[in-house]
Amino acid sequence: MRLASTRWHSRAAFIAICLGLTSWLSAQPQSAPLFEVKASKYLLGTKVDFSGMHNSINDCKLAFYHGFQEMARLEELLSSQRSDSEISRINQGAGKHPVKVELETFAIVKRAIEYSYYFGGDFDVTIGPLIQLWGFNGEGEISLPERQALKDALNLVGFREVALNDADTTVFLERQGMKLDLGGIAKGYAIDRAASILQENGVRNFIINAGGDIYACGAKTGERKWTVGLQHPRKPGELLATFEAQDMAVATSGDYERYKFIDGKRYHHIIDPRTGMPSDRNQSVTVFSATAEQADVWATYLFIVGKHCALKCNEIDALFVSATGTIDCSSKLRRKFVVDFFE
């Protein structure tokens, strides 16, 4: 009888465990289906596309809304094309008085000056007079400047003549006519901020594309990364290559973005601050980096100087399309990223 009782109790215990396990499993949240959510808005002078994977379309759209709002806020703060921005106020005070700005504006101007020093002036945040002279600031028609006007504008370019006061966050351009232009850094910073906002709002798998400057976070589905296409610099609407991206930024500077043919020659918006002329060393340069801000700055710098003139080029992963159309992609980059080129 003792043996039979033991068997009965063992069987009852086993059934209880099974029932408990079944109840526990049924109580666990089931993986919800993922939806691909997309939204676009015109900001920072370009079309900005958000695409994300999320189990709630409404929650994802709300996160996108906050991301777009953040980029719009930064445009109001940092755009030299807006007369009421803090950058414009700094420019309006050039040669007259220091201008107190928000800490965020002060910090990005300070970083831009540091980049200018780091690249020895080949990247220069005070390039505003040249951008305005050529008409690439959107205020006038793009035109080839006269020699004296170009010389005068070049004389106003000089990042060493920007006085920064950390104590009261003031910025002073020491000569009248000087102008800051954050075109080589602000868009990257705005993308990084938008990426942070999306993550703070629960979106972990997304890609932001702002006119070819990209930040990819997480994966599209499972282990599948986001696929990024690189614009062919001489074939509108066609791709040069594709590659997979995850938790990284990509920025491309190209002579096909804003340009005008004058007397059969292409003149574009990426100006060499030493000569005042559009750089003619490359058709495009794509940089792969941890942040969009860093990728943005490096892409501008490398486009201007070209690979063979670049300082510390081994610090960054980049793909060059030279002025003649030759593709230069390092073996290190090919090992890190699977890049598929089109014929």
Backbone hydrogen bonds, N-H to C=O, Kabsch-Sander energy under -0.5 kcal/mol:
donor,donor_aa,acceptor,acceptor_aa,energy
5,S,1,M,-2.4
6,T,2,R,-1.9
7,R,3,L,-2.2
8,W,4,A,-2.3
9,H,5,S,-2.4
10,S,6,T,-2.3
11,R,7,R,-2.5
12,A,8,W,-2.3
13,A,9,H,-2.3
14,F,10,S,-2.3
15,I,11,R,-2.3
16,A,12,A,-2.3
17,I,13,A,-2.3
18,C,14,F,-2.4
19,L,15,I,-2.7
20,G,16,A,-2.5
21,L,17,I,-2.7
22,T,18,C,-2.6
23,S,19,L,-2.4
24,W,20,G,-2.3
25,L,21,L,-2.7
26,S,22,T,-2.2
27,A,23,S,-1.1
28,Q,24,W,-0.8
28,Q,25,L,-0.9
35,F,54,H,-3.2
37,V,35,F,-0.7
37,V,52,G,-3.2
39,A,50,F,-2.2
41,K,48,V,-2.1
43,L,41,K,-0.8
43,L,46,T,-2.4
46,T,43,L,-2.2
48,V,41,K,-3.1
49,D,47,K,-0.5
49,D,209,N,-3.1
50,F,39,A,-3.1
51,S,207,I,-1.8
52,G,37,V,-2.7
53,M,205,N,-2.7
54,H,35,F,-2.2
54,H,52,G,-0.5
60,C,56,S,-2.1
61,K,57,I,-2.5
62,L,58,N,-2.2
63,A,59,D,-2.0
64,F,60,C,-2.5
65,Y,61,K,-2.4
66,H,62,L,-2.0
67,G,63,A,-2.2
68,F,64,F,-2.9
69,Q,65,Y,-2.4
70,E,66,H,-1.9
71,M,67,G,-1.8
72,A,68,F,-2.5
73,R,69,Q,-2.3
74,L,70,E,-2.0
75,E,71,M,-2.0
76,E,72,A,-2.1
77,L,73,R,-1.3
78,L,74,L,-3.0
79,S,75,E,-2.0
82,R,79,S,-0.9
83,S,81,Q,-0.6
85,S,82,R,-1.6
86,E,77,L,-1.0
87,I,77,L,-1.1
89,R,85,S,-1.9
90,I,86,E,-2.1
91,N,87,I,-2.3
92,Q,88,S,-2.6
93,G,89,R,-1.3
94,A,91,N,-1.3
95,G,173,L,-3.4
96,K,93,G,-2.4
97,H,93,G,-2.0
99,V,171,V,-2.5
101,V,169,T,-2.6
106,F,102,E,-2.6
107,A,103,L,-2.6
108,I,104,E,-2.0
109,V,105,T,-2.3
110,K,106,F,-2.4
111,R,107,A,-2.2
112,A,108,I,-2.3
113,I,109,V,-2.2
114,E,110,K,-2.2
115,Y,111,R,-2.6
116,S,112,A,-2.1
117,Y,113,I,-2.3
118,Y,114,E,-2.7
119,F,115,Y,-2.5
120,G,117,Y,-1.6
121,G,116,S,-2.4
122,D,119,F,-1.7
127,I,124,D,-1.0
128,G,179,K,-1.4
130,L,127,I,-1.0
131,I,127,I,-1.8
132,Q,128,G,-2.5
133,L,129,P,-2.1
134,W,130,L,-2.2
135,G,131,I,-1.0
136,F,131,I,-2.0
137,N,131,I,-0.6
138,G,135,G,-0.8
143,S,134,W,-1.5
150,L,146,E,-2.4
151,K,147,R,-2.3
152,D,148,Q,-2.6
153,A,149,A,-2.2
154,L,150,L,-2.5
155,N,151,K,-1.6
156,L,153,A,-1.3
157,V,154,L,-1.5
158,G,156,L,-0.6
161,E,158,G,-2.0
162,V,159,F,-1.2
163,A,161,E,-0.6
163,A,172,F,-3.0
164,L,162,V,-0.6
165,N,170,T,-2.2
166,D,164,L,-0.6
169,T,165,N,-1.0
170,T,165,N,-1.2
171,V,99,V,-2.2
172,F,163,A,-2.3
174,E,161,E,-2.3
174,E,172,F,-0.6
178,M,175,R,-1.9
181,D,125,V,-2.7
185,I,182,L,-2.1
186,A,182,L,-3.2
189,Y,185,I,-2.1
190,A,186,A,-2.6
191,I,187,K,-2.1
192,D,188,G,-2.2
193,R,189,Y,-2.3
194,A,190,A,-2.5
195,A,191,I,-2.5
196,S,192,D,-1.9
197,I,193,R,-2.2
198,L,194,A,-2.4
199,Q,195,A,-2.0
200,E,196,S,-2.5
201,N,197,I,-1.4
202,G,199,Q,-1.8
203,V,198,L,-2.6
204,R,202,G,-0.7
205,N,53,M,-0.5
206,F,204,R,-0.5
206,F,217,C,-1.7
207,I,51,S,-2.5
208,I,215,Y,-2.7
209,N,49,D,-2.6
210,A,213,D,-3.3
211,G,47,K,-1.4
211,G,209,N,-0.7
213,D,210,A,-1.3
214,I,212,G,-0.5
214,I,250,V,-3.9
215,Y,208,I,-2.0
216,A,248,M,-2.8
217,C,206,F,-3.3
220,K,224,R,-2.3
221,T,224,R,-1.2
224,R,221,T,-3.0
225,K,223,E,-0.6
226,W,245,A,-1.8
228,V,226,W,-0.5
228,V,243,F,-3.3
230,L,241,A,-3.2
231,Q,229,G,-0.5
232,H,238,E,-2.8
235,K,232,H,-0.6
238,E,235,K,-2.3
240,L,230,L,-3.6
241,A,230,L,-0.9
242,T,340,D,-2.0
243,F,228,V,-2.0
244,E,338,V,-0.5
245,A,226,W,-3.0
248,M,216,A,-1.8
249,A,289,S,-3.4
250,V,214,I,-2.6
251,A,287,V,-2.1
253,S,285,V,-2.5
255,D,283,Q,-2.4
257,E,254,G,-0.9
260,K,267,Y,-2.2
262,I,260,K,-0.6
262,I,265,K,-2.7
265,K,262,I,-1.5
267,Y,260,K,-2.2
269,H,258,R,-1.5
271,I,269,H,-1.3
272,D,277,M,-2.9
275,T,272,D,-0.6
276,G,272,D,-3.1
279,S,270,I,-2.1
283,Q,321,V,-3.3
284,S,321,V,-1.6
285,V,253,S,-2.3
286,T,319,L,-2.7
287,V,251,A,-3.0
288,F,317,D,-2.8
289,S,249,A,-2.6
293,E,188,G,-0.6
295,A,291,T,-2.1
296,D,292,A,-2.7
297,V,293,E,-2.3
298,W,294,Q,-2.6
299,A,295,A,-2.4
300,T,296,D,-1.8
301,Y,297,V,-2.6
302,L,298,W,-3.1
303,F,299,A,-1.9
304,I,300,T,-1.9
305,V,301,Y,-2.3
306,G,302,L,-2.4
309,C,306,G,-0.8
310,A,306,G,-0.6
310,A,307,K,-1.0
315,E,312,K,-2.0
316,I,313,C,-1.4
317,D,288,F,-0.9
318,A,316,I,-0.6
319,L,286,T,-2.8
320,F,328,D,-2.5
321,V,284,S,-2.7
322,S,320,F,-0.5
322,S,326,T,-2.8
323,A,281,R,-1.5
325,G,322,S,-1.8
328,D,320,F,-2.8
328,D,326,T,-0.5
329,C,327,I,-0.5
330,S,318,A,-0.7
334,R,330,S,-2.1
335,R,331,S,-1.8
336,K,332,K,-1.8
337,F,333,L,-2.6
339,V,337,F,-1.1
340,D,242,T,-2.9
340,D,338,V,-0.6
341,F,339,V,-0.6
342,F,240,L,-2.4
